[in-house]
Amino acid sequence: MGALARLAITGLVALVEWACGGPPNGQSDGGQIDAADGGTDIDGGQDVSDGGTDLPKREGIEERWAEFVACNPVDLRFADQKLYALCEGEYPRLISCSIDQGLEKASCEDFVPLPKPVIGNTVFHPKPLVHSDLGNGFSVVSFTTTPRNHDGFYVIDRAKRQVTNQTLIKSPITIQTGLEPFEVNFNLPAGAILFGGYLLLATQNKNLETGDYFAGTILQFKWLGDGTLPEWDPISSYDTTFLTATDRSPTLFMQAGNEVWFLNNGSASQNLPSSFDVIVLGQDGKPKIERTFNHPIGNFEINPLKTMDLAMEPDPFKRGLLLASGHNLVAAVYDPNGDDFVFPWDAPGVIVSAQWFSQEVAFVADSESQVHSVTLVPNQPLKVNKSLPVFGEPTSAVLDSSACILYQGLALERERGAITAISCQAFTE
């Protein structure tokens, strides 16, 4: 927990009301997929002093705040003119929150419960990782599991508010090609995207017994259009069911015209570069990696910040993307001939979320419970304009640029979570 969250705060005036929710409807220990019937309304408006969280008072700053039980909001995302929070915890689920142009009390509800995978007689608890909006009202949520590592993903029909597909990824598999067989592991899935009639899913390739990583993999599933997927057999047709990335640990996708770019996280300890790979459609109409367009970023490991955010145009980084690596901000490009810029972060906490605000300004949250407005100019030192404390430990963030509101996910004590929303004006006044 960040430094601010550990303080014993007394005599503070609460700025907003508090809301919480219980276990989602439709959750099944047997792994059956039940449609949510409206979810559990978490907009209860309970009094702050009756179990809620006292927020630090900051003169002239209003906050929009919603608090949840059994929810670490590991991923925030906009879709359908709503804000979706992906909850890790005892009751993994998607929560939806209405957004508007004001800073009124947040109205949120449990949206879709994530059912528990079952193998034989064993029920596994999913740990959600990344929420990807596929468009057309569909989402993919990737997950790993405890107690053992059985990874997979859910396809969610947001219009019907239900999980339409649950896939556990078979791993490892042994491929026989030529004289020597080789083993491939599909684990720790991250982002997903639709491209060329296929659902693409980024996965690592890690031997869980030795801990060795190999070049990552991009799994391919034929997209049927209704949220269901055909049976996937990576052994009999491995050449058309997954692609091999140039570098380690692919995580996030981005559509760029008729191409798809994805980020490889790299490795600092093994001096392996992070990079972008490019996927195009081959002459057979199937996705393939265009090897000549690989774009190395640097020999350091990129933090998977859930989203890759484009800078607003015109931008000085030539279609720049804001990434992070520990104590560094990275303004990278998806132009093979462009320059990347690394901005050292001279602060006690490591960077946990980053969002472009304007062509040179970004909002950055660190592990010490601070959210900062920073200016990034190529070949100049990073400049911190203003810093604001937040209550809790920052997780994912997303910026509503039209209303100019920063939504910051927070992990709280007692397995609770929250979303706080702060007007951009708070960082400029």
N, C-alpha and C positions, 0 to 999 in steps of 0.2 A: 504494500500500500504506500502511496506517495506521502511526502512529508506533511502536506496540509491535511490529508485525511487522518493522520495520526494525532493531530492536535486535539486537546480537550477544549472544545469551543463552548463557551458559556455566554449568556446574555446577548446572543445574536438575534437579530430580527429576521424571520423567514421571509423570503421574497415571493415565494409562490406556494401553492398547495401541493400536497403529495398524493401520489396514486400508486397502488400496488395491485398485483394479481396473483392468483393461485395456480395450481396445476392445470394445464390446458385440458379441455374436453377432448375425448377421442383417443387419449393415450392408451396404448395396449401393450402389456408386457409380452404378449405372444407375437409381436411383430406384425399383427394385422393392420392394414391401413384403413383408418376410419376418417371420414370427412368431418372437418370441424363444423359445428352447427352454430357458428357465430363467435366461438371462442369465449374466453373468460374476460369480461370487461375489467380492465385494470384502471379505468379512470374513476376511481372511487371517491376522490376529493376528500380523503381523510385528513384530519388535522395534523399539522407537522409535529406538534408536541406529543401526539399519541402514536409514537413509533416511527415517525418520519425522520428525515435528515435535516438538521439545521444547516442552512447554507450561509457562507460568509457574506456579510453585507458589504457591497461595493457601491459607493455613491454614484448615482447616475446610470447604473447598469441594471437592466432588467434581465431576468433569466426565465426561459421556458424549460420546465423540468418535469420528467416522468421517471418514476422509480419502480423497479420490478423485483419480484422474488425469484430465487433460483435462476438467475440470468446474468451471465457475463456477456455483454453485447460485443461479440468479437468481430462483427461486420455490420456496417451501416450502408444502406443503398437506397437510391430513389428509383421508383417505378410506379406506374399507374397514378401519378400525382400523389403518391404516399411515400412515407419514409418507412423502410423495413429494417428491423434489427434482428440479427441472427443470434439466438441465445444459446450459449454453452452453459450447462449446469445439470441439475437433477432432472429437469423437464426440458430437454432441448426442443426448440421451437422457433418459428418465425413470429415476430410481433410486428403489427402494422400501426403506424401513427399518422393521423391526418396532419397536413401542413397547410398553413395559410400565410397571409402577408403580415400577420401580427405576431405578438409574443404572448398570446393567451396561454392558459394552462393546457398542457399537452393532452390530447385525447388519443389513447392507445388501447389496443386489445390484442389478446392472443389470436394469431391468424391461422397458423397451421402447426399442429404437433408433428414431431419427427419420430416415426415409429422405431422401435428397437429391432435391430437385425437378429435373426434366429438361425443358428446352424445346428441341426439335429435337435437335441434337447437343451442346448445352451443359448441363453438370451444375452446379447451383448449390449452395452450402453454406448450409444454414438456420441462422439465428440465432434461437433460441427467445426468446419474449417473456413470455407469460403462460400459466399452466396453470389451466384452469377445470374444476371438477368439475360435471358436468351432472346427477349423480344416476344411479341405476339402473345403476351400473357403467361409465359412459362419461365420458370427458374430452375437452376440446378444448385443444390447444396451438397458440397463434398464433405466427407467425414472420415475419421478414423474411429477405432473402438477401444474400449477397455472391457475386460482385463487383458485381452490379447489383441494384437494388431490385425484386425480384419477391416480393410478399408473399402470405401464405396461411395455412392452418391444417391441422392434422391432427385427425381424430376417432379416439379410442383406445378400444377395448373392453378394459377392465382385466381382465375375467374370462378372456378369450382371450389377453391380453397381446400385442395386435397392433394396428397401425394399420389401420382399416377404411375410411378415406377420407382422401385428400390433395387439397386444393383450392388452386389458384393463382387469385388474384383478378384478373380482367381490369381494367386501369387504365392510362390514363384512358379514360372513355367519353364520348361526346357524345350528349346528350339533345335531341331536337327537340320542343319544346312551344310552341305559339303561333307567333309569327313569328321568334323568336330562339332559336338553339340555345345550349346551355350545356354546359360540360365539368365532369365530376365525377371526382374521384380517390378511389380506395379504397386506402389504404396504412396502414402501421404498425398492424395489428390488435392489439387488446388482449384484454379479457375477453369471455366468452361465457356464455349462459344459455339454458335451454329455457323457453318461455312460449307457451301457447296452441297447441301443436303445431308451433311454429317454433323453430329454432335462431337466436338473435340474436347477432350479432358486432359489437363496437364497432370502428370504424375512423376514422382521421383523414381529412381531405380536404385534401391538400397538393399544390400544383403543384411538382413536383420541379425544373422548369427555373427558375422564378422564386423559389421558396422561400415563396410566399404560402400561408397557411392560410385555409380557409373553414370554415363550419359543418360539424361532423363528421357521419358517417353511421352508421346501424345497419343492417347487412345482415341479410336474412331468408332462411332456407333451410327448406324444408318438412322436418320431422323424420319419418323413416320408422320409427324405433324400433329399428333393428338396427345403427346406426352408419354406414349408408350414406346418401348424399344424392342427390336428383335433380339433373339438370343445371340450372344457374342461368344465366338470361339476363337481365341487368339492363337491356338496351336495349329489348327488345320489351315488357317489362312493368315498367318502372322504378317505377311507382306502387305496386306490391305487393312489390317485391324489396328495397327499402331505404327507411329513414326518415331524415329530416334532423333532426339535433339542434338545439337552440336555440343552443348555443355551440360553441366549438372543442374538439377533441380529446376525444371520449368515451373512457373507458377501462374502467370497472369497473361491474358490475351487482350489484344486491342485490334479493332477493325480499322484498316487504313486503305480506303478505296476498294480495289479488287483483291487486296491482300489481307492476310492476318499476321500480325506480329505477336510474338510471345517472348516473355522475359525469362532468361535463365539466371538463377540466383548466384551461381558461381561458388567459390570457396576461398576464403582468406587463408586458412591453415595450409591448404594444398597448393596455393598460388595458382588457382584456376580462375579464369576470367568470368565475370558476369557478362552477359551479352543478350542481344536480340536475335532471334531467328525469324525467318519469313516463310509463311505457308502460302502457296499458290495452288491453283487447280491445274493438274496435268492434262495431257492430251486425252486421257481416258476419262476426264471429268472428275477425278478423285483428288483429294488434297495431297500435296507433297511439299517437302521442305526444299526451298530454293537455296542451295548451299552457298552460292556465290554472293549472297546478300547478308551473311552473318556479320553482325556489328558488335565487336567487343566494347565493353564499357570500361572495365578496369579489373585489376587483380584483387578484388575484395568481394565479400559476400553482401548481397543486397538484402535488406530486410523486406520480407513480403508484406507490404502495407495494404493489401487487399484490393486497392484500386490503383490504376495508373491514370493520373489526371493530366489532361492536356492543358497547357498554358493558354490563356486567352490570346487571340490574335489582335493586333500584330504582336509577336513575342520575340525577344532578342535571342532566344535559344533555337530558332528555326524549328518550330513545331516541337517544343520541348516537353519533356515529361519529368515530373517531380518524384524522385525516389529517395531512399534513405539507406544509410549503412552505418549503424551504430551512432557515432558522433559526427557523421558527415551527411550533408544534404547533397544530392546528385541531380543536376539538371541534365538529363540525358536526351538524346534525339532518336527518332526512328528514321533518320536520313543517314545512309551508310557513309556519306561524304561530310556529314556535319561534325561539329565538335561537342564533346561532353564537358561539363564543368562541375568540379567538386568543390563544395563550400564546407570547410571545417566548422564543426559545431562546438564552440567553446562554452559549454554549459555542463553542470553536474550530471544531468540526466541524459539518457539516450533517447533518440527520436522514436516515437511510437506512432505518430500519424502526421500527415502533411497534405495540405490542400492549396492549390494555386488560388489566389484572390484576384490578381491583375497581372499585367505583363511582367512585372518585376517583384511583386509582393506575394508572399505566401503565409498561411497560418500553419504553425507547427506546434505539436504537443510533445512534451517529454515525460519521462518516467518520474519526474519530481513534481508532478501535478501542476504544471504550468503550461499555458497556451500562449504562444508568442506570435506577433506579427513581425515578419522579417523581410528585408529587401535583398534581392539577389540580382547582382549585376555581374555579367561575365568579366573575369579577370580582376575582380575587386573582392575585398573581404566581405563576408556576410555581416549585415547590419541588423541588429534587433531594434525594432521601433517601439514596441510596447509589449509588456507581458502581463497576463492576468492569471491569478490562481484559480484552480477548480477543485471541487471537493471530490475526492476519490482518485483512482488510478486511471488515467486516460487509456482508451483502447482505440477503436477505429473512429474515423471522422468523415463527414461529408459536408460540402458547402452548397447551399441553395443560393446560386448566384443571382437569380431573379429577385428574390426577397432580401438577399444579402444577409443570410443567417447561417452561422456555423453550428452544425449539430455535432456534438462531441460525445462519444460513448464513454462510460465510466464504470469501472469495477469498484464496488463498495464492500464494506465488511459484511460478515454474516451471509456470504454467498448472494448478495444482492447486486443489482446493476442499475444504471440510470442513463438517461440521455439528457444532456443540458444543451440549450440552444442560446447562443449569444449573438446579438446583432453585430455586424461588421463595424458599426459606428463606435462600439465600445473600444475598438482598437485604434481609433483615430481621434477620439475626443480627449 
